[in-house]
Amino acid sequence: MKDAQSKLTKFQWKVLSVTSTIPLGETRSYQWVAQRIGSPKAVRAVGQALRRNPYPVIIPCHRVIHANGSLGGYAGRFDKRKAQLLNKERAIAAEMTKSVESARGAQ
């Protein structure tokens, strides 16, 4: 793990840090991430930083999409995995919301 950490730049760590704040079941744009790290014109660099994410299970880079709503790539490829992950997360988030609301109503 130390090798993966040491190969990332400060910029890349900023991108991953901001990305880790995106809630389950939600998405944000590459532009949103770029603005949050203080580099609003670095949209493509954000994408490259996400591509180098050494911890995709922990840092949800699949939650970052294009500003127009299209998905873009995942793990450097254009395939169905990103859409599948997002759909599963949205379903989980909806179920969690229902459970919380149900628990509140039972009190």
C-alpha positions as CSV (number, residue, x, y, z in Angstrom):
1,M,0.0,0.0,0.0
2,K,2.8,2.4,0.7
3,D,4.0,2.2,-2.9
4,A,0.5,3.3,-4.2
5,Q,0.5,6.2,-1.7
6,S,3.9,7.4,-2.5
7,K,3.2,7.5,-6.3
8,L,0.4,10.0,-6.0
9,T,0.9,13.7,-6.2
10,K,-0.6,16.2,-3.8
11,F,-3.0,17.2,-6.5
12,Q,-4.1,13.6,-6.9
13,W,-4.6,13.2,-3.1
14,K,-6.7,16.3,-3.1
15,V,-8.9,14.8,-5.8
16,L,-9.3,11.5,-4.0
17,S,-10.0,13.3,-0.7
18,V,-12.8,15.4,-2.2
19,T,-14.2,12.3,-4.0
20,S,-14.4,10.4,-0.8
21,T,-17.0,12.9,0.5
22,I,-19.5,12.1,-2.2
23,P,-22.4,10.3,-0.5
24,L,-23.6,6.8,-1.3
25,G,-26.1,6.8,-4.2
26,E,-25.1,10.3,-5.4
27,T,-22.8,11.6,-8.1
28,R,-20.8,14.7,-8.7
29,S,-19.2,16.0,-11.9
30,Y,-15.5,16.2,-12.7
31,Q,-16.0,20.0,-12.7
32,W,-17.5,19.9,-9.2
33,V,-14.4,18.0,-7.9
34,A,-12.0,20.5,-9.7
35,Q,-13.8,23.4,-8.1
36,R,-13.7,21.9,-4.7
37,I,-9.9,21.4,-4.8
38,G,-9.4,25.0,-6.0
39,S,-8.5,24.2,-9.6
40,P,-11.7,24.8,-11.6
41,K,-9.9,24.4,-15.0
42,A,-8.3,21.1,-14.1
43,V,-11.3,18.9,-15.1
44,R,-9.2,16.5,-17.3
45,A,-6.6,16.3,-14.6
46,V,-9.3,15.3,-12.1
47,G,-10.2,12.4,-14.5
48,Q,-6.6,11.3,-14.7
49,A,-6.2,11.5,-10.9
50,L,-9.3,9.3,-10.5
51,R,-8.0,6.8,-13.0
52,R,-5.0,6.3,-10.7
53,N,-7.1,5.7,-7.6
54,P,-5.3,3.0,-5.7
55,Y,-8.3,2.4,-3.3
56,P,-11.4,2.2,-5.5
57,V,-13.3,0.2,-2.8
58,I,-12.7,3.0,-0.3
59,I,-12.6,6.1,-2.5
60,P,-15.7,5.9,-4.9
61,C,-14.3,7.3,-8.1
62,H,-17.2,5.8,-10.0
63,R,-19.4,8.5,-8.4
64,V,-17.7,11.2,-10.5
65,I,-19.4,11.7,-13.9
66,H,-19.4,14.3,-16.7
67,A,-21.3,17.6,-16.1
68,N,-23.8,16.6,-18.8
69,G,-24.7,13.4,-16.9
70,S,-22.9,11.0,-19.1
71,L,-20.8,8.5,-17.2
72,G,-17.4,8.6,-18.8
73,G,-14.9,5.9,-18.1
74,Y,-14.3,3.6,-15.1
75,A,-10.9,2.2,-14.3
76,G,-9.7,3.6,-17.6
77,R,-12.3,1.7,-19.6
78,F,-15.7,2.4,-21.0
79,D,-17.9,-0.5,-19.9
80,K,-21.0,-1.2,-17.9
81,R,-19.4,-1.5,-14.5
82,K,-19.7,2.2,-13.6
83,A,-23.4,2.2,-14.4
84,Q,-24.0,-1.0,-12.6
85,L,-22.2,0.3,-9.4
86,L,-24.2,3.5,-9.5
87,N,-27.5,1.7,-9.9
88,K,-26.7,-0.6,-7.1
89,E,-25.7,2.2,-4.8
90,R,-28.8,4.2,-5.6
91,A,-31.0,1.2,-4.7
92,I,-29.1,0.7,-1.5
93,A,-29.4,4.4,-0.6
94,A,-33.1,4.3,-1.3
95,E,-33.6,1.2,0.9
96,M,-31.5,2.8,3.7
97,T,-33.7,6.0,3.5
98,K,-36.9,3.9,3.7
99,S,-35.5,2.0,6.7
100,V,-34.6,5.2,8.5
101,E,-38.0,6.7,7.8
102,S,-39.8,3.6,8.9
103,A,-37.8,3.5,12.1
104,R,-38.6,7.1,12.8
105,G,-42.3,6.5,12.2
106,A,-42.2,3.5,14.7
107,Q,-40.9,5.7,17.5
